[in-house]
């Protein structure tokens, strides 16, 4: 049985690497945010708007407990998932957890393209966005580093580097 959970800040490449890893291992891929959207029939932004971050985090925890029971699966979690409740401890009990670590400047470059799609980034100027990312990483790093494995994916800017990251995860996990 294969079950792997990927964590890291938004824009780190969890979905990109997760899809590539799942394809290579021939197992299903689940992005937790997409799973929530599918089950709730609302976007993450709509849930944030209707229930606030606290309400969203409760739904997120419940959905994490569902998908983390699946067998033969690669799961990509939202950037905040490990930082609430006992989520990171639960994830570590369920599967090998890999923290995809990326430098703040690289995250900024990835996120500036999609900031309107992400509730926590909406409406922030360039200066505020980079400051926000740095502050968030400082707060979240203690949770992220509880993962059993860490992989620096800062320079993942083309398909070849995605393949290298997938190979490194396989090597880390001996699969």
PyMOL CGO cylinders between C-alpha atoms (Angstrom):
from pymol import cmd
from pymol.cgo import CYLINDER

trace = [
    CYLINDER, 0.00, 0.00, 0.00, 1.21, 3.49, -0.89, 0.3, 1, 1, 1, 1, 1, 1,
    CYLINDER, 1.21, 3.49, -0.89, -0.01, 6.57, 0.94, 0.3, 1, 1, 1, 1, 1, 1,
    CYLINDER, -0.01, 6.57, 0.94, 2.00, 9.80, 0.82, 0.3, 1, 1, 1, 1, 1, 1,
    CYLINDER, 2.00, 9.80, 0.82, 1.04, 13.27, 2.06, 0.3, 1, 1, 1, 1, 1, 1,
    CYLINDER, 1.04, 13.27, 2.06, 2.65, 16.41, 0.63, 0.3, 1, 1, 1, 1, 1, 1,
    CYLINDER, 2.65, 16.41, 0.63, 2.67, 19.64, 2.62, 0.3, 1, 1, 1, 1, 1, 1,
    CYLINDER, 2.67, 19.64, 2.62, 4.16, 23.10, 2.15, 0.3, 1, 1, 1, 1, 1, 1,
    CYLINDER, 4.16, 23.10, 2.15, 3.20, 26.69, 1.56, 0.3, 1, 1, 1, 1, 1, 1,
    CYLINDER, 3.20, 26.69, 1.56, 0.74, 27.60, -1.20, 0.3, 1, 1, 1, 1, 1, 1,
    CYLINDER, 0.74, 27.60, -1.20, 2.54, 27.82, -4.51, 0.3, 1, 1, 1, 1, 1, 1,
    CYLINDER, 2.54, 27.82, -4.51, 5.24, 25.32, -3.47, 0.3, 1, 1, 1, 1, 1, 1,
    CYLINDER, 5.24, 25.32, -3.47, 4.24, 22.82, -6.16, 0.3, 1, 1, 1, 1, 1, 1,
    CYLINDER, 4.24, 22.82, -6.16, 2.39, 20.25, -4.04, 0.3, 1, 1, 1, 1, 1, 1,
    CYLINDER, 2.39, 20.25, -4.04, -0.26, 19.66, -6.69, 0.3, 1, 1, 1, 1, 1, 1,
    CYLINDER, -0.26, 19.66, -6.69, 2.21, 19.62, -9.58, 0.3, 1, 1, 1, 1, 1, 1,
    CYLINDER, 2.21, 19.62, -9.58, 4.59, 17.19, -7.88, 0.3, 1, 1, 1, 1, 1, 1,
    CYLINDER, 4.59, 17.19, -7.88, 1.73, 15.18, -6.37, 0.3, 1, 1, 1, 1, 1, 1,
    CYLINDER, 1.73, 15.18, -6.37, 0.13, 14.59, -9.78, 0.3, 1, 1, 1, 1, 1, 1,
    CYLINDER, 0.13, 14.59, -9.78, 3.46, 13.59, -11.32, 0.3, 1, 1, 1, 1, 1, 1,
    CYLINDER, 3.46, 13.59, -11.32, 4.26, 11.24, -8.42, 0.3, 1, 1, 1, 1, 1, 1,
    CYLINDER, 4.26, 11.24, -8.42, 0.79, 9.66, -8.53, 0.3, 1, 1, 1, 1, 1, 1,
    CYLINDER, 0.79, 9.66, -8.53, 1.10, 9.12, -12.28, 0.3, 1, 1, 1, 1, 1, 1,
    CYLINDER, 1.10, 9.12, -12.28, 4.50, 7.48, -11.91, 0.3, 1, 1, 1, 1, 1, 1,
    CYLINDER, 4.50, 7.48, -11.91, 3.28, 5.22, -9.07, 0.3, 1, 1, 1, 1, 1, 1,
    CYLINDER, 3.28, 5.22, -9.07, -0.04, 4.57, -10.83, 0.3, 1, 1, 1, 1, 1, 1,
    CYLINDER, -0.04, 4.57, -10.83, -2.17, 5.61, -7.84, 0.3, 1, 1, 1, 1, 1, 1,
    CYLINDER, -2.17, 5.61, -7.84, -4.91, 8.24, -7.47, 0.3, 1, 1, 1, 1, 1, 1,
    CYLINDER, -4.91, 8.24, -7.47, -4.01, 11.83, -6.58, 0.3, 1, 1, 1, 1, 1, 1,
    CYLINDER, -4.01, 11.83, -6.58, -6.13, 13.94, -4.25, 0.3, 1, 1, 1, 1, 1, 1,
    CYLINDER, -6.13, 13.94, -4.25, -5.67, 17.66, -3.73, 0.3, 1, 1, 1, 1, 1, 1,
    CYLINDER, -5.67, 17.66, -3.73, -7.37, 18.30, -0.38, 0.3, 1, 1, 1, 1, 1, 1,
    CYLINDER, -7.37, 18.30, -0.38, -8.75, 21.69, -1.48, 0.3, 1, 1, 1, 1, 1, 1,
    CYLINDER, -8.75, 21.69, -1.48, -10.25, 20.12, -4.61, 0.3, 1, 1, 1, 1, 1, 1,
    CYLINDER, -10.25, 20.12, -4.61, -11.69, 17.30, -2.49, 0.3, 1, 1, 1, 1, 1, 1,
    CYLINDER, -11.69, 17.30, -2.49, -13.29, 19.87, -0.17, 0.3, 1, 1, 1, 1, 1, 1,
    CYLINDER, -13.29, 19.87, -0.17, -14.69, 21.78, -3.17, 0.3, 1, 1, 1, 1, 1, 1,
    CYLINDER, -14.69, 21.78, -3.17, -16.12, 18.59, -4.63, 0.3, 1, 1, 1, 1, 1, 1,
    CYLINDER, -16.12, 18.59, -4.63, -17.68, 17.38, -1.36, 0.3, 1, 1, 1, 1, 1, 1,
    CYLINDER, -17.68, 17.38, -1.36, -19.02, 20.77, -0.26, 0.3, 1, 1, 1, 1, 1, 1,
    CYLINDER, -19.02, 20.77, -0.26, -20.02, 21.88, -3.78, 0.3, 1, 1, 1, 1, 1, 1,
    CYLINDER, -20.02, 21.88, -3.78, -18.51, 25.28, -3.02, 0.3, 1, 1, 1, 1, 1, 1,
    CYLINDER, -18.51, 25.28, -3.02, -15.13, 26.83, -3.71, 0.3, 1, 1, 1, 1, 1, 1,
    CYLINDER, -15.13, 26.83, -3.71, -12.65, 27.32, -0.89, 0.3, 1, 1, 1, 1, 1, 1,
    CYLINDER, -12.65, 27.32, -0.89, -13.19, 31.09, -1.33, 0.3, 1, 1, 1, 1, 1, 1,
    CYLINDER, -13.19, 31.09, -1.33, -16.97, 30.65, -0.90, 0.3, 1, 1, 1, 1, 1, 1,
    CYLINDER, -16.97, 30.65, -0.90, -16.48, 28.56, 2.24, 0.3, 1, 1, 1, 1, 1, 1,
    CYLINDER, -16.48, 28.56, 2.24, -14.09, 31.20, 3.65, 0.3, 1, 1, 1, 1, 1, 1,
    CYLINDER, -14.09, 31.20, 3.65, -16.65, 33.90, 2.87, 0.3, 1, 1, 1, 1, 1, 1,
    CYLINDER, -16.65, 33.90, 2.87, -19.58, 32.03, 4.40, 0.3, 1, 1, 1, 1, 1, 1,
    CYLINDER, -19.58, 32.03, 4.40, -17.92, 30.40, 7.42, 0.3, 1, 1, 1, 1, 1, 1,
    CYLINDER, -17.92, 30.40, 7.42, -14.69, 32.32, 7.94, 0.3, 1, 1, 1, 1, 1, 1,
    CYLINDER, -14.69, 32.32, 7.94, -11.29, 30.73, 8.27, 0.3, 1, 1, 1, 1, 1, 1,
    CYLINDER, -11.29, 30.73, 8.27, -12.26, 28.86, 11.43, 0.3, 1, 1, 1, 1, 1, 1,
    CYLINDER, -12.26, 28.86, 11.43, -15.24, 27.21, 9.74, 0.3, 1, 1, 1, 1, 1, 1,
    CYLINDER, -15.24, 27.21, 9.74, -13.12, 26.30, 6.74, 0.3, 1, 1, 1, 1, 1, 1,
    CYLINDER, -13.12, 26.30, 6.74, -10.40, 24.78, 8.95, 0.3, 1, 1, 1, 1, 1, 1,
    CYLINDER, -10.40, 24.78, 8.95, -12.96, 22.52, 10.66, 0.3, 1, 1, 1, 1, 1, 1,
    CYLINDER, -12.96, 22.52, 10.66, -14.21, 21.27, 7.29, 0.3, 1, 1, 1, 1, 1, 1,
    CYLINDER, -14.21, 21.27, 7.29, -10.61, 20.85, 6.15, 0.3, 1, 1, 1, 1, 1, 1,
    CYLINDER, -10.61, 20.85, 6.15, -9.77, 18.72, 9.20, 0.3, 1, 1, 1, 1, 1, 1,
    CYLINDER, -9.77, 18.72, 9.20, -12.79, 16.47, 8.63, 0.3, 1, 1, 1, 1, 1, 1,
    CYLINDER, -12.79, 16.47, 8.63, -11.96, 16.02, 4.94, 0.3, 1, 1, 1, 1, 1, 1,
    CYLINDER, -11.96, 16.02, 4.94, -8.29, 15.32, 5.80, 0.3, 1, 1, 1, 1, 1, 1,
    CYLINDER, -8.29, 15.32, 5.80, -9.46, 12.50, 8.06, 0.3, 1, 1, 1, 1, 1, 1,
    CYLINDER, -9.46, 12.50, 8.06, -11.45, 11.07, 5.14, 0.3, 1, 1, 1, 1, 1, 1,
    CYLINDER, -11.45, 11.07, 5.14, -8.75, 11.14, 2.47, 0.3, 1, 1, 1, 1, 1, 1,
    CYLINDER, -8.75, 11.14, 2.47, -5.95, 10.09, 4.82, 0.3, 1, 1, 1, 1, 1, 1,
    CYLINDER, -5.95, 10.09, 4.82, -7.76, 6.77, 5.25, 0.3, 1, 1, 1, 1, 1, 1,
    CYLINDER, -7.76, 6.77, 5.25, -7.66, 6.01, 1.51, 0.3, 1, 1, 1, 1, 1, 1,
    CYLINDER, -7.66, 6.01, 1.51, -5.20, 3.37, 0.37, 0.3, 1, 1, 1, 1, 1, 1,
    CYLINDER, -5.20, 3.37, 0.37, -2.83, 3.77, -2.56, 0.3, 1, 1, 1, 1, 1, 1,
    CYLINDER, -2.83, 3.77, -2.56, -3.07, 7.53, -2.76, 0.3, 1, 1, 1, 1, 1, 1,
    CYLINDER, -3.07, 7.53, -2.76, -0.97, 10.69, -2.99, 0.3, 1, 1, 1, 1, 1, 1,
    CYLINDER, -0.97, 10.69, -2.99, -2.50, 13.61, -1.07, 0.3, 1, 1, 1, 1, 1, 1,
    CYLINDER, -2.50, 13.61, -1.07, -1.61, 17.27, -1.44, 0.3, 1, 1, 1, 1, 1, 1,
    CYLINDER, -1.61, 17.27, -1.44, -2.75, 19.42, 1.48, 0.3, 1, 1, 1, 1, 1, 1,
    CYLINDER, -2.75, 19.42, 1.48, -3.52, 23.12, 1.56, 0.3, 1, 1, 1, 1, 1, 1,
    CYLINDER, -3.52, 23.12, 1.56, -0.72, 25.33, 2.87, 0.3, 1, 1, 1, 1, 1, 1,
    CYLINDER, -0.72, 25.33, 2.87, -2.42, 25.85, 6.23, 0.3, 1, 1, 1, 1, 1, 1,
    CYLINDER, -2.42, 25.85, 6.23, -3.64, 22.30, 6.80, 0.3, 1, 1, 1, 1, 1, 1,
    CYLINDER, -3.64, 22.30, 6.80, -0.69, 21.13, 8.96, 0.3, 1, 1, 1, 1, 1, 1,
    CYLINDER, -0.69, 21.13, 8.96, -0.93, 24.24, 11.16, 0.3, 1, 1, 1, 1, 1, 1,
    CYLINDER, -0.93, 24.24, 11.16, -4.36, 23.70, 12.71, 0.3, 1, 1, 1, 1, 1, 1,
    CYLINDER, -4.36, 23.70, 12.71, -5.71, 21.32, 15.34, 0.3, 1, 1, 1, 1, 1, 1,
    CYLINDER, -5.71, 21.32, 15.34, -3.56, 18.17, 15.56, 0.3, 1, 1, 1, 1, 1, 1,
    CYLINDER, -3.56, 18.17, 15.56, -3.44, 17.83, 11.77, 0.3, 1, 1, 1, 1, 1, 1,
    CYLINDER, -3.44, 17.83, 11.77, 0.33, 17.43, 11.36, 0.3, 1, 1, 1, 1, 1, 1,
    CYLINDER, 0.33, 17.43, 11.36, 0.50, 14.77, 14.08, 0.3, 1, 1, 1, 1, 1, 1,
    CYLINDER, 0.50, 14.77, 14.08, -2.44, 12.95, 12.51, 0.3, 1, 1, 1, 1, 1, 1,
    CYLINDER, -2.44, 12.95, 12.51, -0.81, 13.10, 9.06, 0.3, 1, 1, 1, 1, 1, 1,
    CYLINDER, -0.81, 13.10, 9.06, 2.45, 11.69, 10.44, 0.3, 1, 1, 1, 1, 1, 1,
    CYLINDER, 2.45, 11.69, 10.44, 0.50, 8.77, 11.94, 0.3, 1, 1, 1, 1, 1, 1,
    CYLINDER, 0.50, 8.77, 11.94, -1.25, 8.05, 8.66, 0.3, 1, 1, 1, 1, 1, 1,
    CYLINDER, -1.25, 8.05, 8.66, 1.56, 8.26, 6.09, 0.3, 1, 1, 1, 1, 1, 1,
    CYLINDER, 1.56, 8.26, 6.09, 5.02, 9.51, 5.25, 0.3, 1, 1, 1, 1, 1, 1,
    CYLINDER, 5.02, 9.51, 5.25, 4.69, 13.31, 5.12, 0.3, 1, 1, 1, 1, 1, 1,
    CYLINDER, 4.69, 13.31, 5.12, 6.97, 15.27, 2.78, 0.3, 1, 1, 1, 1, 1, 1,
    CYLINDER, 6.97, 15.27, 2.78, 7.44, 19.01, 3.31, 0.3, 1, 1, 1, 1, 1, 1,
    CYLINDER, 7.44, 19.01, 3.31, 8.12, 20.72, -0.02, 0.3, 1, 1, 1, 1, 1, 1,
    CYLINDER, 8.12, 20.72, -0.02, 10.28, 23.65, 1.05, 0.3, 1, 1, 1, 1, 1, 1,
    CYLINDER, 10.28, 23.65, 1.05, 10.55, 26.75, -1.16, 0.3, 1, 1, 1, 1, 1, 1,
    CYLINDER, 10.55, 26.75, -1.16, 12.24, 30.11, -0.62, 0.3, 1, 1, 1, 1, 1, 1,
    CYLINDER, 12.24, 30.11, -0.62, 9.86, 33.09, -0.06, 0.3, 1, 1, 1, 1, 1, 1,
    CYLINDER, 9.86, 33.09, -0.06, 11.00, 34.90, -3.23, 0.3, 1, 1, 1, 1, 1, 1,
    CYLINDER, 11.00, 34.90, -3.23, 10.18, 31.85, -5.36, 0.3, 1, 1, 1, 1, 1, 1,
    CYLINDER, 10.18, 31.85, -5.36, 6.80, 31.46, -3.68, 0.3, 1, 1, 1, 1, 1, 1,
    CYLINDER, 6.80, 31.46, -3.68, 6.11, 35.11, -4.41, 0.3, 1, 1, 1, 1, 1, 1,
    CYLINDER, 6.11, 35.11, -4.41, 6.88, 34.56, -8.11, 0.3, 1, 1, 1, 1, 1, 1,
    CYLINDER, 6.88, 34.56, -8.11, 4.53, 31.55, -8.20, 0.3, 1, 1, 1, 1, 1, 1,
    CYLINDER, 4.53, 31.55, -8.20, 1.74, 33.23, -6.24, 0.3, 1, 1, 1, 1, 1, 1,
    CYLINDER, 1.74, 33.23, -6.24, 1.64, 36.68, -7.83, 0.3, 1, 1, 1, 1, 1, 1,
    CYLINDER, 1.64, 36.68, -7.83, 0.03, 35.09, -10.88, 0.3, 1, 1, 1, 1, 1, 1,
    CYLINDER, 0.03, 35.09, -10.88, -2.85, 33.56, -8.94, 0.3, 1, 1, 1, 1, 1, 1,
    CYLINDER, -2.85, 33.56, -8.94, -3.35, 35.81, -5.92, 0.3, 1, 1, 1, 1, 1, 1,
    CYLINDER, -3.35, 35.81, -5.92, -6.96, 36.60, -6.83, 0.3, 1, 1, 1, 1, 1, 1,
    CYLINDER, -6.96, 36.60, -6.83, -7.81, 32.89, -6.65, 0.3, 1, 1, 1, 1, 1, 1,
    CYLINDER, -7.81, 32.89, -6.65, -6.50, 32.52, -3.11, 0.3, 1, 1, 1, 1, 1, 1,
    CYLINDER, -6.50, 32.52, -3.11, -8.57, 34.00, -0.27, 0.3, 1, 1, 1, 1, 1, 1,
    CYLINDER, -8.57, 34.00, -0.27, -5.59, 34.77, 1.99, 0.3, 1, 1, 1, 1, 1, 1,
    CYLINDER, -5.59, 34.77, 1.99, -3.79, 36.73, -0.75, 0.3, 1, 1, 1, 1, 1, 1,
    CYLINDER, -3.79, 36.73, -0.75, -6.64, 38.65, -2.37, 0.3, 1, 1, 1, 1, 1, 1,
    CYLINDER, -6.64, 38.65, -2.37, -6.11, 42.40, -2.68, 0.3, 1, 1, 1, 1, 1, 1,
    CYLINDER, -6.11, 42.40, -2.68, -2.49, 42.51, -1.47, 0.3, 1, 1, 1, 1, 1, 1,
    CYLINDER, -2.49, 42.51, -1.47, 0.05, 44.74, -3.23, 0.3, 1, 1, 1, 1, 1, 1,
    CYLINDER, 0.05, 44.74, -3.23, 3.44, 43.33, -4.30, 0.3, 1, 1, 1, 1, 1, 1,
    CYLINDER, 3.44, 43.33, -4.30, 5.19, 44.65, -1.18, 0.3, 1, 1, 1, 1, 1, 1,
    CYLINDER, 5.19, 44.65, -1.18, 2.45, 43.38, 1.12, 0.3, 1, 1, 1, 1, 1, 1,
    CYLINDER, 2.45, 43.38, 1.12, 2.38, 40.02, -0.61, 0.3, 1, 1, 1, 1, 1, 1,
    CYLINDER, 2.38, 40.02, -0.61, 6.09, 39.27, -0.15, 0.3, 1, 1, 1, 1, 1, 1,
    CYLINDER, 6.09, 39.27, -0.15, 5.93, 40.46, 3.48, 0.3, 1, 1, 1, 1, 1, 1,
    CYLINDER, 5.93, 40.46, 3.48, 2.82, 38.32, 4.06, 0.3, 1, 1, 1, 1, 1, 1,
    CYLINDER, 2.82, 38.32, 4.06, 4.54, 35.23, 2.62, 0.3, 1, 1, 1, 1, 1, 1,
    CYLINDER, 4.54, 35.23, 2.62, 7.62, 35.73, 4.82, 0.3, 1, 1, 1, 1, 1, 1,
    CYLINDER, 7.62, 35.73, 4.82, 5.49, 36.24, 7.96, 0.3, 1, 1, 1, 1, 1, 1,
    CYLINDER, 5.49, 36.24, 7.96, 3.30, 33.23, 7.17, 0.3, 1, 1, 1, 1, 1, 1,
    CYLINDER, 3.30, 33.23, 7.17, 6.33, 31.01, 6.57, 0.3, 1, 1, 1, 1, 1, 1,
    CYLINDER, 6.33, 31.01, 6.57, 7.78, 32.02, 9.95, 0.3, 1, 1, 1, 1, 1, 1,
    CYLINDER, 7.78, 32.02, 9.95, 4.52, 31.01, 11.63, 0.3, 1, 1, 1, 1, 1, 1,
    CYLINDER, 4.52, 31.01, 11.63, 4.04, 27.81, 9.65, 0.3, 1, 1, 1, 1, 1, 1,
    CYLINDER, 4.04, 27.81, 9.65, 7.62, 26.51, 9.50, 0.3, 1, 1, 1, 1, 1, 1,
    CYLINDER, 7.62, 26.51, 9.50, 7.43, 24.89, 12.99, 0.3, 1, 1, 1, 1, 1, 1,
    CYLINDER, 7.43, 24.89, 12.99, 4.49, 22.79, 11.75, 0.3, 1, 1, 1, 1, 1, 1,
    CYLINDER, 4.49, 22.79, 11.75, 5.97, 22.05, 8.34, 0.3, 1, 1, 1, 1, 1, 1,
    CYLINDER, 5.97, 22.05, 8.34, 9.24, 20.85, 9.84, 0.3, 1, 1, 1, 1, 1, 1,
    CYLINDER, 9.24, 20.85, 9.84, 7.37, 18.21, 11.86, 0.3, 1, 1, 1, 1, 1, 1,
    CYLINDER, 7.37, 18.21, 11.86, 7.07, 16.27, 8.59, 0.3, 1, 1, 1, 1, 1, 1,
    CYLINDER, 7.07, 16.27, 8.59, 9.33, 13.21, 8.54, 0.3, 1, 1, 1, 1, 1, 1,
    CYLINDER, 9.33, 13.21, 8.54, 10.86, 14.33, 5.25, 0.3, 1, 1, 1, 1, 1, 1,
    CYLINDER, 10.86, 14.33, 5.25, 11.82, 17.69, 3.76, 0.3, 1, 1, 1, 1, 1, 1,
    CYLINDER, 11.82, 17.69, 3.76, 12.61, 18.30, 0.11, 0.3, 1, 1, 1, 1, 1, 1,
    CYLINDER, 12.61, 18.30, 0.11, 13.84, 21.67, -1.17, 0.3, 1, 1, 1, 1, 1, 1,
    CYLINDER, 13.84, 21.67, -1.17, 11.98, 22.31, -4.43, 0.3, 1, 1, 1, 1, 1, 1,
    CYLINDER, 11.98, 22.31, -4.43, 12.89, 25.99, -4.85, 0.3, 1, 1, 1, 1, 1, 1,
    CYLINDER, 12.89, 25.99, -4.85, 14.23, 25.53, -8.36, 0.3, 1, 1, 1, 1, 1, 1,
    CYLINDER, 14.23, 25.53, -8.36, 11.33, 23.55, -9.83, 0.3, 1, 1, 1, 1, 1, 1,
    CYLINDER, 11.33, 23.55, -9.83, 10.61, 25.62, -12.91, 0.3, 1, 1, 1, 1, 1, 1,
    CYLINDER, 10.61, 25.62, -12.91, 10.35, 23.07, -15.72, 0.3, 1, 1, 1, 1, 1, 1,
    CYLINDER, 10.35, 23.07, -15.72, 9.17, 19.54, -16.42, 0.3, 1, 1, 1, 1, 1, 1,
    CYLINDER, 9.17, 19.54, -16.42, 12.65, 18.05, -16.02, 0.3, 1, 1, 1, 1, 1, 1,
    CYLINDER, 12.65, 18.05, -16.02, 12.96, 19.49, -12.51, 0.3, 1, 1, 1, 1, 1, 1,
    CYLINDER, 12.96, 19.49, -12.51, 9.51, 18.13, -11.62, 0.3, 1, 1, 1, 1, 1, 1,
    CYLINDER, 9.51, 18.13, -11.62, 10.75, 14.66, -12.66, 0.3, 1, 1, 1, 1, 1, 1,
    CYLINDER, 10.75, 14.66, -12.66, 13.86, 15.14, -10.51, 0.3, 1, 1, 1, 1, 1, 1,
    CYLINDER, 13.86, 15.14, -10.51, 11.70, 16.12, -7.50, 0.3, 1, 1, 1, 1, 1, 1,
    CYLINDER, 11.70, 16.12, -7.50, 9.54, 13.02, -8.00, 0.3, 1, 1, 1, 1, 1, 1,
    CYLINDER, 9.54, 13.02, -8.00, 12.67, 10.86, -8.17, 0.3, 1, 1, 1, 1, 1, 1,
    CYLINDER, 12.67, 10.86, -8.17, 14.01, 12.47, -4.98, 0.3, 1, 1, 1, 1, 1, 1,
    CYLINDER, 14.01, 12.47, -4.98, 10.73, 11.74, -3.14, 0.3, 1, 1, 1, 1, 1, 1,
    CYLINDER, 10.73, 11.74, -3.14, 10.86, 8.12, -4.29, 0.3, 1, 1, 1, 1, 1, 1,
    CYLINDER, 10.86, 8.12, -4.29, 14.45, 7.94, -3.09, 0.3, 1, 1, 1, 1, 1, 1,
    CYLINDER, 14.45, 7.94, -3.09, 13.59, 9.54, 0.29, 0.3, 1, 1, 1, 1, 1, 1,
    CYLINDER, 13.59, 9.54, 0.29, 10.71, 7.10, 0.82, 0.3, 1, 1, 1, 1, 1, 1,
    CYLINDER, 10.71, 7.10, 0.82, 12.37, 4.04, -0.73, 0.3, 1, 1, 1, 1, 1, 1,
    CYLINDER, 12.37, 4.04, -0.73, 9.57, 3.44, -3.24, 0.3, 1, 1, 1, 1, 1, 1,
]
cmd.load_cgo(trace, "trace")
